[in-house]
């Protein structure tokens, strides 16, 4: 089972993943190529908004939306989405 935690410091999002053979640390720099996206499968539960360390997610008209200027592509939202409505770039 994979366990992750996300930390934001100085506009960088750190993904810490503990796996079978130790800890891997991934740097995800702000302003990457493309932000995560929320699909039409979103049920507007708000789980992703609460989990986002950079406050890039907000309610939209019919689903939640991700601000690409704030998103660091850390993936914290992906892990908490109950409908798997958030897709990686």
WOJOTA-V823474 format. One record per pair of residues at least 24 apart in sequence whose ideal C-beta (glycine too) atoms are under 10 Angstrom apart, sorted by the first residue. I is the first residue (numbers start at 1). GAP is how many residues later the second one is. If there is no record, write none. Layout:
# WOJOTA-V823474
i=I gap=GAP
i=I gap=GAP
This chain:
# WOJOTA-V823474
i=2 gap=77
i=3 gap=76
i=4 gap=70
i=4 gap=71
i=4 gap=72
i=4 gap=74
i=4 gap=75
i=5 gap=48
i=5 gap=71
i=6 gap=45
i=6 gap=46
i=6 gap=47
i=6 gap=48
i=6 gap=66
i=6 gap=68
i=6 gap=69
i=6 gap=70
i=6 gap=71
i=6 gap=73
i=7 gap=46
i=7 gap=67
i=7 gap=69
i=8 gap=44
i=8 gap=45
i=8 gap=46
i=8 gap=47
i=8 gap=64
i=8 gap=66
i=8 gap=68
i=9 gap=44
i=11 gap=43
i=11 gap=59
i=11 gap=61
i=12 gap=60
i=12 gap=62
i=13 gap=39
i=13 gap=40
i=13 gap=41
i=13 gap=58
i=13 gap=59
i=13 gap=60
i=13 gap=61
i=13 gap=62
i=13 gap=63
i=14 gap=39
i=14 gap=58
i=14 gap=60
i=15 gap=57
i=15 gap=58
i=15 gap=59
i=15 gap=60
i=15 gap=61
i=17 gap=58
i=26 gap=48
i=26 gap=49
i=27 gap=45
i=28 gap=43
i=28 gap=44
i=28 gap=45
i=28 gap=46
i=28 gap=47
i=29 gap=43
i=29 gap=44
i=30 gap=24
i=30 gap=26
i=30 gap=39
i=30 gap=40
i=30 gap=41
i=30 gap=42
i=30 gap=43
i=30 gap=44
i=31 gap=37
i=31 gap=38
i=31 gap=39
i=31 gap=40
i=31 gap=41
i=31 gap=42
i=32 gap=36
i=32 gap=39
i=32 gap=40
i=32 gap=41
i=32 gap=42
i=32 gap=57
i=33 gap=40
i=33 gap=56
i=34 gap=34
i=34 gap=37
i=34 gap=39
i=34 gap=54
i=34 gap=55
i=35 gap=31
i=35 gap=32
i=35 gap=33
i=35 gap=34
i=35 gap=35
i=35 gap=36
i=35 gap=37
i=35 gap=38
i=35 gap=53
i=35 gap=54
i=36 gap=30
i=36 gap=32
i=36 gap=35
i=36 gap=36
i=36 gap=37
i=36 gap=38
i=36 gap=39
i=36 gap=40
i=36 gap=41
i=36 gap=42
i=36 gap=45
i=36 gap=50
i=36 gap=51
i=36 gap=52
i=36 gap=53
i=37 gap=28
i=37 gap=29
i=37 gap=31
i=37 gap=34
i=37 gap=48
i=37 gap=49
i=37 gap=50
i=37 gap=51
i=37 gap=52
i=38 gap=25
i=38 gap=26
i=38 gap=27
i=38 gap=28
i=38 gap=39
i=38 gap=43
i=38 gap=45
i=38 gap=47
i=38 gap=48
i=38 gap=49
i=39 gap=24
i=39 gap=42
i=39 gap=44
i=39 gap=45
i=39 gap=46
i=39 gap=47
i=39 gap=48
i=40 gap=45
i=41 gap=40
i=41 gap=41
i=41 gap=42
i=41 gap=43
i=41 gap=44
i=41 gap=45
i=41 gap=46
i=42 gap=39
i=42 gap=41
i=42 gap=43
i=42 gap=44
i=43 gap=38
i=43 gap=39
i=43 gap=40
i=43 gap=42
i=44 gap=41
i=45 gap=35
i=45 gap=36
i=45 gap=37
i=45 gap=38
i=45 gap=40
i=46 gap=34
i=47 gap=30
i=47 gap=32
i=47 gap=33
i=47 gap=34
i=47 gap=35
i=47 gap=36
i=47 gap=39
i=48 gap=28
i=48 gap=29
i=48 gap=30
i=48 gap=31
i=48 gap=32
i=48 gap=33
i=48 gap=34
i=48 gap=37
i=48 gap=38
i=49 gap=28
i=49 gap=31
i=50 gap=26
i=50 gap=27
i=50 gap=30
i=51 gap=24
i=51 gap=25
i=51 gap=26
i=51 gap=27
i=51 gap=28
i=51 gap=29
i=51 gap=30
i=52 gap=24
i=52 gap=25
i=52 gap=28
i=53 gap=24
i=57 gap=29
